Amino acid sequence: MAGLLGGLTAPLAAQVSVTVDVTQDRRAISPLIYGVNYVDGVVGVITPTLLSDLNATFVRNGGNLASTYNWLSNSENHGNDFYFESLPADGAAANDQRLSDLFIRTARQGGAEPTVTIPMLDWISRLGPGGAKLASFSIALYGPQTDRDLFFPDAGNGIRALAGGGTRFIVGNDKNDANTPNSPALQSAFVDYLQLHPAGFAPVSYFTLDNEPDLWPDTHRDVVRPYGVGADAQPLDPVNEGDKAAASVTRLAQYAAMIKGRVPGALTLGPETSSYTGYVFSPFDRAYANTRALNGDPNAYASFPLDGDLAGGYRTRTAANPDGHYLPWLLGRLKTADGAGPRSLDYFCLHYYPVSVALNPAVDPGSQTLRSRSTRSLWDPSYIDEQAVGVPSYIGEAVRLIPRMRAWVEANYPGLKLGLTEFNWGADHHINGATALADVLGIFGREGLDLATIFPFPPAPSAGAPTQTGWTYAAFKMFRNYDGQKSAFGDTRVRLAPLPDPNTFGFYAAQRTADGRLTLMLINKGSAAQATEVNLVGFAAGGAPAFWRLDGSSSAIQTLGAGAGSLTASKLALTLPAQSITLAVLSPAGAGPTPTPTPTPSPTPTPTITPSPTPTPTRTPTPTPSVSPTPTPTPVPVASRLINVSTRLSTGTGDNVLIAGFVISSGPKKVVVRALGPSLAAFGVPGVLSDPTLELRSPAGQLAFNDDWEMNQSQVAEASALGLAPGAGVESVILMTLPAGSYTAIVRGYENAVGNCLVEVYDVAAAQPARLINLSTRGPVGAGDNVMIAGFVIDGTQPKRVLVRALGPSLTAFGVPSALADPTLELVATGGGTLATNDDWRTTQQGEISATGLPPTNDRESAVVSTLAPGAYTAIVRGRNGASGNALVEVYELP
């Protein structure tokens, strides 16, 4: 923030002057470039309300799961994303209740056009009896593997360790273990179903042909064999190795013909290639070369004839394919395959993730500079893709993506429209990400892209997650709903020249057909305020201008008065703050004044507060109230004791991180502390923290720190032997023997990432007399699913008496901001229903709670005393009437 504020006070740079001529270069801007992907992330579940607020026009349900979606069983195989497990999808396997129905209903209710992904992979998910989950790489069937799912221990990662060192993929698994054969006939029934369901909504017109087939041998290597060498050498599999170049053409043409034969007027999107490497190399070449490289071949891409199934291959440079790349070859072959019949493709759609900044939250100065200039890779023939500022990436050439796509189409498959169905520029939580996204959307309109869907859905601001700031969400709204009334950027592009420095600025002009108003999107990506003048040609401005702005002070779009700029009939002059997006809306003379918004003040940035250990905070492990933590496999003691306490909560940045505390009675005690994020997704937890870090502190200072548990080799073997190895390598573990005292564990997101996570403390030494006698966790409580969920496990043979407290108002005395005003508490037995509830501790058990010596100090706080049998339990803390704020949940072992 200091750097940003410093930029705001820097002297003005030399004036930038541009001319907008509304009579030149007029071309319609496709409304479908303002699309989104229907995927969960830090925003949680996508709703019609969010889509409507964004005023998004198009929604895609893509991603790796879409390749394996089985509409009959309503299930998905998670592939390499999560241990190749087949799991039930959202919804139910019933008409109008399937995931596809939920998606279409959400899109239609939100005012957007849906496109459904049709799986073309030769295998799709299946479930076991009663809808049970299944594993493609069963440890029971295929032996030990280098990783497994902690919550489904038989599910391995499909990688085996070699006796002499190194690893190899498991390639002999039975594809039927967790999947079932797919076919055009099966998908034709799905296409028919989509025309009828969900009932009451318009049928689907847009169909996406699978997802990233160039990565199938990696993301779905349980059913698409990787091509190895040496011990893993595999011949081509004639059953489903359709990733050979010629077979790819046949597959696309076959599925497209099926769809268009069943849905008159259907529009198809493909080939959905993942990245620049996939543009250049065929799926077969890429998989074969990648596997050779993994097996130590330094010349993997040069040591075999590219695409050996073709005479000469697609690498031959021709007038239609001057780059010698795979995709223009594919387009030409598809055009030939179509003959006189319907087009296989209507939209030539790719995915694009610029090197180094895509999906990257980093906002250090170098990352911000790179992010701002990297938008040039969409159009600029003079821009060489960079790995870091000034350092060429592996691409080593100008991508100029949109002009290159157009040239490929014009030479090989004329008439196709252009789309990017996945793209991302990172830093959703920062104004730098917002200015980059606004620049990208402006480029899409100026360069004539026809369709685009951002991946993932830009996270909306959330009161329950203060660090879910919504900057890219607001940047999207600047184009589609800047005033909250669904007013949008113009739909007809007009000339703006000369282009200012594209590393620092993005200026875009368009006229609205409905009212003739001229809209100017003026993006200052730089660190200095900028005096700007816009000369108007062919447009006589009349009435007062209207201005809206997004800057680094807040993700709320500000409405500015007409005085924010100086307007005459032929010129607009204004100053653009550093790192800001300004929208000017100008009325033509004689059309009446532009509706002037009521100015809103720019909020003052709130200084970040460094978290300090709060009174014994700790987290509990139950990903949802229905899922209980797995007890540590330790010897059963004679007396019952607390052996595990955990909490699931959303962690943010600054003072809104997850802070957990625990107390050990006299004597040393060995404990395992874990911070989980990605592995929670299998339990349906939305918006998981992608990369949690863990810090363990005592009152004297830091004791240990861990980021990515496997990096600490000294504890890998022991954590694995205890059955406590996290399900993802980026999760964190600390294993220590601690003396008596109080301790604090702090969970943060790497590079200030945010999301739902779980912190756990396990007692793994039953023979040691010391005990965990108190565990607690402090963090934000929101509405809906964003409540605080704490779990604990009692081990032994005898009942154990415990006190559970939910504190809010009393935390203010410890310097905790935004304390939850009135916490409520519910105690649940796993699988056994609610045991007790409390709102305001004096209303029930007042005498018993007071006798513990631990009554809450504020009457609005909650507490429960209960004697519990050995087992797993969950405590749920909510705000009364859905209120939000920071709270503390505690579990005490009582005599």
Helices and strands as residue ranges (DSSP letters): H 2-8, E 13-21, E 27-28, G 31-33, E 35-37, H 48-54, E 58-61, G 64-68, E 75-77, G 79-81, E 85-88, H 99-109, E 113-118, E 123-125, G 129-131, E 134-135, H 139-142, E 148-149, E 152-156, E 159-161, E 167-169, G 175-177, E 179-181, H 184-194, E 206-209, G 213-215, H 216-219, G 230-232, H 245-262, E 267-273, H 276-280, H 283-294, H 326-338, E 347-352, H 365-374, G 375-378, E 386-388, E 391-392, H 401-412, E 417-423, H 431-447, E 451-454, H 471-480, E 492-493, E 495-497, E 505-511, E 518-524, E 530-537, E 541-551, E 554-560, G 562-564, E 565-567, E 571-576, E 580-588, E 641-651, G 654-656, E 658-664, E 669-676, G 678-683, E 692-698, E 701-707, G 709-711, H 713-721, E 732-738, E 741-749, G 750-752, E 755-763, E 772-781, E 788-795, E 800-807, G 809-814, E 823-829, E 833-839, G 841-843, H 846-851, E 862-868, E 871-879, G 880-882, E 885-893
